[in-house]
Amino acid sequence: MTEWITVSVFVVGVVYTAGKIISGSRAEIRQLRNDLNGLGRKVRRQHTVDMLLIAMTNDRTERFRLVELLKED
């Protein structure tokens, strides 16, 4: 009888541990997704500002110089 209690406690412990590991992994994945989405928003916003700056420049040579400078970044 004590063997069954020991085995059941062990099985419950294993299931609980597996649940905690899976839950932690999901939280890490959720945080990574949020971080990557935030980075994507920042890059898109900067790209939009760069394109507006180029579009607002009237001089053709100045526009090409801006494009070359932005390519370096």
C-alpha positions in Angstrom: 0.0 0.0 0.0 2.8 2.5 0.8 4.3 1.7 -2.6 1.2 3.0 -4.3 1.2 6.2 -2.2 4.9 6.7 -3.1 4.3 6.1 -6.8 1.2 8.4 -6.9 3.1 11.2 -5.1 6.0 10.8 -7.6 3.6 10.9 -10.6 1.8 13.9 -9.3 5.2 15.6 -8.7 6.3 14.8 -12.3 3.0 16.1 -13.8 3.2 19.3 -11.7 6.8 19.9 -12.7 6.0 19.4 -16.4 3.1 21.8 -16.1 5.4 24.5 -14.5 8.0 24.0 -17.3 5.5 24.3 -20.0 3.9 27.4 -18.4 7.3 29.0 -18.1 8.1 28.3 -21.7 4.9 29.9 -22.8 5.5 33.0 -20.8 9.0 33.3 -22.3 7.6 32.9 -25.8 4.9 35.5 -25.1 7.5 38.0 -23.9 9.8 37.3 -26.9 6.8 37.9 -29.2 6.0 41.2 -27.5 9.7 42.3 -27.7 9.9 41.5 -31.4 6.7 43.2 -32.2 7.9 46.3 -30.4 11.2 46.2 -32.3 9.3 45.9 -35.6 7.1 48.9 -34.7 10.2 51.0 -34.0 11.9 50.0 -37.3 8.7 50.7 -39.3 8.3 54.1 -37.6 12.0 55.0 -38.4 11.6 53.8 -42.0 8.5 56.0 -42.4 10.4 59.1 -41.0 13.3 58.3 -43.4 11.0 58.1 -46.4 9.3 61.4 -45.5 12.6 63.1 -45.1 13.7 61.9 -48.6 10.3 62.9 -50.1 10.5 66.4 -48.6 13.9 67.1 -50.1 13.7 69.1 -53.3 17.2 68.8 -54.6 17.9 65.6 -56.5 21.6 65.4 -55.5 20.7 66.0 -51.8 18.1 63.2 -52.1 20.7 60.8 -53.4 23.1 61.8 -50.6 20.4 61.2 -48.0 19.7 57.7 -49.5 23.4 56.8 -49.3 23.6 58.0 -45.7 20.5 56.0 -44.7 21.8 52.9 -46.4 24.9 53.0 -44.2 22.6 52.7 -41.1 
